[in-house]
């Protein structure tokens, strides 16, 4: 249930949660886009989700309940079946002899309340809660599911061991297919995939060893051992995944690539599959690609201040290039898709050439690269230009030809978005020069360069501390702390009299909700705008260091500085920033 926009605005003005001028600007944007004011305030970081929910609860006359870090008795929790809990965002947390208290995100979801009332035969008392509390409560279903998954896999693996024991070496395609259709194998693979989705993994690694198969999940950028299975299950698992991804079952000597899509735990997930022959069999890696990219905002991805303004300015241009740089897995695609989502209006034609298509976007013409039949980035881009596009996205600039065609497309009246592999924003220009792009073409087409990395987000349960003089001195060697403090004061993250000695930072704390103190990731960025002064430097053949010095003078904050800014906000830790930005 949503509160009326005006009612919410009046209350926030009275409470002083957001300054009047800022609130008026957000309210105006919310009215233009026909978006609920509360959602807009949260997505732009003006108030927290919890503050919004508490305000709504007060205005609606309903009690607010916070469940973060609260252990719910599993007997009470399981009164609401998990699929219903996830679908309707409703969890049972307290039971008496006559009533059941349930926490909800929408207390007017009468269907869910009626269903639970019939199921448990008790009076239902709804309470309003926030998304973090809901996540924390839903996670407690997972804890029991984890144990359940372990049992299923162990049971099925032992059943399979008896079935396939003694099968060695060369097997025909028919036998492999039969193995892939074996019930225990299907159950193991289905369970592995569901488990990975529940854990929020981005990749699944299935690695055959001498006497066992190790399964690892990459969660928030770090690999974790998920489970160890007997060696006998390896051929069946690989065969099952090959069947799903439509790969050749009897081809074990060459690498293969494919993909498939499943719906599990209420969300559609595409799996990009890669198999590779290794000493003990075939290693399989699956990248999980969540279907929906809508719902992301640039603010939600970690952009703020001057950098955010520069990206918005660049998206308003109808010609030129927006380049996103960083290593593999640094969130470049998600950033570009989010920018495309902003640009995706009925009055423009957007065409993309990608390898692979990671997210499907409505009203966007997406083409998959197929080098084996001659459809490369370069040949695809040549054809795209003849398709009357306004905006073109090139998945990656890998070679001179693609770079040259992208620059020409930007020159001839298109807005071009693409990615490039460099370590910083200022190193992008020399990289383009290496690809034989003339300096005068770079300065006349390049609008903005975004460089990024991903750092792990701290959980809500965390430990506060301040830096000692020695720690500040050590940090000053790798970061310009004076510049960071200026930005923090400008954006009103800290008070006007704040110093580094009094500014709090945070450490991770392990909890029920977060096993290692982190959950999810957020971007740290540097955004370089092609200003007249930087254009002059490029024409003179300046080094990346010289370009960076000038960009800093013009207000660019570097990735490491942005990381420290986010560490002060309590989003991440200094250690995490230094781990990711190793310069």
Secondary structure, 3 states (H helix, E strand, C coil): CCCCHHHHHHHHHHHCCCCHHHHHHHHHHHHHHCCCHHHHHHHCCCCCHHHHHHHHHHHHCCCECCCCCCCCCHHHHCCCCHHHHHHHCEEEEEECCCEEEEEECCCCCHHHHHHHHHHHCCEEEEEECCHHHHHHHHHHHHHHHHHHHHHHHHHHHHHHHHHHCCCCCCCCHHHHHHHHCCHHHHHHHHHHHHHHHHHCCCEEEEEECCCEEEEEEEECCEEEEEEEEEHHHHHHHHHHHHHHHCCCCCCCCCCEEEEEEEEECCEEEEEEEEEEEECCEEEEEEEEEECCCCCCCCCCCCCCHHHHHHHHHHHHCCCEEEEEECCCCCCHHHHHHHHHHHHCCCCCCEEEEECCCCCCCCCEEEEECEHHHCECHHHHHHHHHCCCCCEEEECCCCCHHHHHHHHHHHHCCCEEEEEECCCCCCHHHHHHHHCCCCHHHHHHHEEEEEEEEEEEEECCCEEEEECCHHHHHHHHHHCCHHHHHHHHHHCCCCCCCCCCCCCEEEEECCCCCCCCCEEEEEEEEEEEECCHHHHHHHHCCCCHHHHHHHHHHCCCCCHHHHHHHHHHCCCCCHHHHHHHCCC
